[in-house]
Structure formats: C-alpha cells, structure tokens
C-alpha cells in the first residue's frame, strides 16, 4: 500500500506521490512540508495559499499552472475517495480497531443506500465549489494580497516543545544505564552467595530486592524522554479572535460532578462554578454542566443562589482582571490585592463585592443548616410541589437551565455562560456506575444541548486558578499540526490548605512534575480524573484522524502482530467473513467522516443512514444524539426547538438508555474500576491517540486534599484498589491492546507500573520486618562482605543517590518533596496498598466488597487543625505493628551487644542501620499517630502491642531460621574452651 521510505502526507497519511517530472511532489520549497497532491489541490480550492507549517506563500506560478492542468469539473474531493476501499482506509477518519475487537459496531446489512447518498452529496459539493470559486474571482487583487499577509502572520505555531538541555539529560541517562548494570552485578553476587545460617531470611530478602528492582525499572524508563512545553496565547488570539469578527475559538463544555452536599459543601462547589462562569473566554462558547448524583434539593437551591450571585461576580472579575476567580479563595489571599490595579473605583467596588459575597455565603449556609434534618413528608419546592429527588435511589431525571443567551444577563446587561443542573434518573435494580456513569450522562446531555467539540471535567472542589487555562489547552487542541491526534490535555493538580511540610506527600509533586513530564515525551500523560480537556470525538471511541491503517498480517498472533517465526498461523489468509467485516468497517469510517457535511438531506434520508450503520447499538436509541456524534466541530442546529431538546436530554439520562450499548465499554468513561480515569485514558492511548501535558506558570486549577493521616490513607486505598481491579480485568496493560500496536512500549510500561504498584506492598511488608527479625535472632541477610562485594554495594548506593540528584536537577523538584514521596511510598505500601490487594482479590474471587469505616473526632480550629485529627481505622494497624517490632528489635539488639562484648558491635551496626531505615520512613506516620498532644487511639496501641508481642514471643520460641546443629556446635565450643 505504501512505498517504503516515501514521505507521508501530514493531512491524510498517504504517500505524497510524484509530480509530472517523476520527482517527489513538494508543495512548499521553504520547509518541505509533506502534503500530497489531492490535499494540496483541496487547500488551493478552499483559498489556503500558504504553507501550514512555515506560513510561506505557495509559488503563484506553480499554483496557476496546477489549476490550468486540472479539469475544473473533476476536482478531487473526499467524497471521490469513497468508491475506492483502499483510499477510504487512509483518508477517512478511523475508528479504533482495538475497540471493535471487543464489540462489533456494524450491523449485517449492506450499504447500497449509503453509496447512492454519496453520489448526491458529491453533486451538491461540486456545486458549492463552483459557487465559491466564482465569488473568489470577484475579490480585488489588493484584498487578496492583504488576506495572504494576514494569513502568513496568523499561521504561526500555537505551542512548541521545550526539550530538556542535553547537559542535564545525558548524565541522567548515563547514570540510569550504569545503575542497571550495577544492579545486575549486585544480584549476581546476592544469588551466588547465600547465607547458610539464615537461608530463609536470605531468600526472602533476595526475592524482595528483585521485585523492588523490577518496580524501579517500570517507574524509571518511562521518564527517559522528559519534555516541557510552551504556549503562545497571543498567537491564538490573533488567529481566532480577529478584530471586528466573531470569535472562532472552539466551544467548551465544563463538567462538574458532586454527590452529597453534606460531605461536599455547596460553597466549595459554588466557588468552582463561579470560577468557570468568569473564565477568560467568549461567553457564548462556555457552558457549565453540574451533575448532582445525589438529587439533593440543597444542591439545586444553592445553584439557584450561585446563578444569581454570578450576575454580579462575573462582570467584577472581567472588569478588574481578578485572579483567582473563585471568590472564597480570592478574598482569603494574604497578598497585596492592590498590586497592578490602577482604576480608582477598584477599592470601593471590591469592598461592595466582598459584602455581597458574605451575604451570599450566609444565604447558602442557611440552606445547609436547613438541610441537616429532612422533613418526614420530604422536601417541597417553592411552588408547593414535592421535590422529585426525595428518594435518592428512585427518582426521575431532572434538568434545569440557568443563565445563557435566553436567561438572565449580568448587572451590566451582558450575556452570561449557560449553567445547567443535571440529575440523572435513578431506579432500583439498575447499575449506575457512580462517577463514571454520571460523567457519561453529562456527555449525552451536553451533546444535545450545546455539543461543544471539547469537554473540560472538574471535581467539585477544583476551581479555576488561572482564568486563561482554557486558552492554554486550545493552543494544543486547535493547532492543525498538533491537535488532530490529541485526545486530551491534562493539567497538573495543585492543592490549597496543605501543611507547609507536606507531611503525607499530598501534593504528589514527584508524580506531577517528574513522571508526567516523562510521559509527555512518549504518548502523553495519564488522565488523572480532573483538570482535563477532552476531545469529544475521542470519548466517542473514534480513532485519531491521522491514524494509519494497521499492517495486514497473515498471522493471528496478538502479541507481535506480524510474527512469522514465533507462531504459525492457523489460516494462511483471512477468511471471507473477516474481509467482509473490514470492508463494512471502512464504509462506516467513510460515513462518519462525511455525514457531518450532508446537511441538505431530509430527516428521512438521515434516519436511513443512521439505521444503516447501526449507530444505535453503539450510542443508544436517540437520533438527535447520534447526529451530534457525527459533527466533528460540534454545534446544534439553529432551528432546534429548545423544548424538544430538553425532552431528548431527559431521555438520554434515563436508567435503561445505556443497556445493550457500548457506553462504559468502548465509549465515554470506562466502567469496571473505581479509578475510571486511568482506564479511560488507557483505552484512548490504545486507539492511537496521544495526550498533552500542560503546565502554565500560574497553576490552572487548584483543589483540596485530605491532610490528616486516616483520610489520606483511605484516599490512597481507593486508588490502589482501582489499580488492582484493572490488573484483574480484561483491560490489564500486560496483555490488552497488543493486537493494535498503537500503544508505545515505554507508555505500556508506565501503565503496567500503575496497576502493579499495590502488589509491592507484599515484599515491602516482609522487607520492613527483616531488620527486627535479624536483631531478635542475631542473624543477618548478608554474608561477610569481600572487597568486590563492598564495591557493588557502594556502587549501588551512590548510583541511587546520583539518579535522584540528576532527576531533581532537570525537573526542578525539591529534595524535601522527593524525601516526602519516598516516606509515603513506604507508609502507603505497608498499609493502604496491602489492604487494597486483599480487598481486590476477595472482590474478584468471592464477590466481597469490604468497607473500612472511619469515625472522626473533632478537629481543632487552629490553622491546619485537620492535620491532627485522629481517626480509628484498621489500615493503621500494620504500620504501627512494624514500628513497634523494629523499636523492640533495636532495644534487643543493643542489649545483646552489651552482654556479648566488643565483638558484637560490628555486626550490630548493619542490622541497626537497616532498622533505622524503616523507622525513618515511617516517622511521619508515627507523628500522625501521636496527634498534637500524643493522643493515640487506645485500640490502635492495644492491637499493635499485642501483635508485636505475640510475634516476638513466637519467633524467639520457634527460631525457624537457626539450624538445628547450631545448638550442639555451640555447646561443643564451650566444652572445648573449658578444657
């Protein structure tokens, strides 16, 4: 199909071909941008006469000569390619074949209706081309020259990759390779030099160390290509916001999800909504959808108050360029708020706005106080009717639209962004899939009401800290070079209200500033659940536009794709059924690419086409929604009846809508794990998409994080449980998606590391107990070191330090953040991760869903008072036990050394160093356990002391790692001395 070594067109993916002289076709002689002849002709016909990369105008003589040699009645259009099955596979927007492996999207009917429709579409398209060409001839030459110059000025790149300097990256890579070599030599010594006197301890330690080395490889090598990125907001505005013309920026639908307003305070959600409504973006391009999955009247009433307050807050923010635009966090800033403010009225208006916000807070707090006790007859609305969501598990779907073009304007008479309240239907007997199900409901509702091509989802406690965050994302998504393959733009998570020392590594600095930068140099960062701007088409399960056709292999091996030696194919060629399925899939690709342009078809023709392709089996039974999925650039028809759209939106959030469809399986947020974010991003990367990591100087979003020990451990427990669920599912990165060949190797390693890290808890617990065992038994896991062995140990030690130092150098992370991350890796590993492994296995084998309840004490009112809250939970027991056992072991070791004399102090040093390594890593846990006034829950102390005592006594009594001959040899030695 493709000539080896021939450049591929950056528009359609085909070889660029040859010109009339038999040489490779070159459109731009300035930068040699690869574009094929048909795509070049299409650009010329559409009036684009400048190179997409360097903005240099095409050679006019060449353009004129090209136009003369081509028959104007036979222009090559996308529709002309539909009759050639091979060309359709390259030009049409691809559907992921990885997805269709799991669920076939196409019905068994043929496609004569579609081919007939294509012919009429081609005729209409050619008429439009002729009409536009006639109009173009009437444009004066001076105006054409001016437009050319303007086009050249605006066709600058919207972003650029800033590589890490080689002076920082090269030593980092060299040290990684050296560390890998030293690890091999180290394990060669460890395996070939067993400790016979404590063989069990030695074997346990070697197994643990090998697992730690594998975990290090999985974590380290995805950071091989770290990059930074820079965006050009001025270029974005110059290209899409020309003076005197309507803004051409793409529309964005914001998703905010909340469940229980008593656990997620309405004021926090309201601040997130207010920051969205005041974002620096054209108001007609913004819509905010709030999902209330608890159907709480408190959430609805607080949103009514928020919509009313937004009429004052939004114009105030835009007039004075306020940052951040969440009022609670703006007014609580401890900075000079007069900095860079030159308008004399600012102080007066700020005081008035602060007073209005405090009055608004009082009204919302009154609603919260009223909601503490539910009336026996249930809640009633202002008109006297019963609130439909009184039964949170059995209620109809609810949608309410606030503000927008047809709603209330701000106090200055300007339009405000649309705000939509959504509560999906809940009925007994249906699986609702928690947050993932709520997000999928928002996808369908927004597609019917606004259908923006991009979606930004936020947790209810994550507000916009940077009003230009959406523009930052558009620099990637709207870039013709970069955006066509981008499924989402992920922003790092930043947090407010964390203690200065970040005791429990809540900021996750190492992950967001090191690991994610490394992934950005591969296929892109993982989706982390919030602060992410999606391409809506990627959520629909489609593949990227430039996705090449998969290589046709005669083998059915899903591991290597085209292996001819590792396994023999059962059939030498594809059977007729497979060929038929592939041809139908290509027809579907063509249909999806072109249906968005056949707006002149009547309703009957559209319904035939939609039924022809069996879209209902994938997207559900809603013709309005299905048509919206075919509009790559989004939008809703102007003639649409709002009442009809609302009724259709209610229909698509009904309980039974997703039954027998691909929702949650191949499209939307993917079901099957409590960490639906990792699974959703993984599926997109398997389809061939890439993602972008955007780190603006001013953090785009900020949120809140649990800062007390128990809540933090339970948060980590939920994440780890989700990873275990993915590991035990069909979507495990160890084997899923190999047939497609679109997930890069290092990217797969990163996903494997994401789902296997909880299992590190098993060797970690064993390794943390080894120092205490060695101190109590007088044995050790390492034999007497030779000079060569000492070199390997020191080499490994210094290579670990060098890797960390060089990583800090290129990433800019502080050494304190790295140490906190290392400490919490141990704390979480011996507590939350351990419980997650057992809970995940029990859930898979026996269907048991274990819940760890948490009961809280009262917090202090002082700053970071929540940090000192003590909560009883079983997750605290394992690390507490490990701490006590190691402390007891240290005391026992010193006591034994004092009794034995000077010779015992040398071997004691290595054992005590090992024990202190464990105690230092668990020190933040010990501080959290003590609380502010050393108030440890009695039950935690009792269980830990009991387990430690029983373990120590049993160990001393059994002494399993001491050989039976030791006692007799010791007695004989004593007798010999006496003689």
Helices and strands as residue ranges (DSSP letters): H 37-45, H 60-69, G 72-74, G 78-83, H 85-91, H 97-102, H 112-137, H 141-154, E 159-163, H 166-192, G 196-198, H 199-220, G 221-223, E 227-231, H 233-240, E 252-258, H 266-277, G 283-285, E 286-292, H 297-320, H 327-331, H 346-370, E 398-403, E 418-423, H 434-449, E 454-459, E 463-464, H 469-477, G 483-485, E 486-491, E 494-496, H 509-510, I 511-515, H 516-520, E 532-535, H 536-539, H 576-594, G 595-597, H 603-612, H 616-619, H 623-629, H 642-652, G 655-658, H 676-686, E 690-694, E 701-704, H 709-727, H 745-756, G 757-759, H 760-777, H 787-811, H 815-829, H 832-845, E 855-856, G 865-868, E 871-872, H 875-900, H 904-921, H 923-930, H 938-958, H 965-978
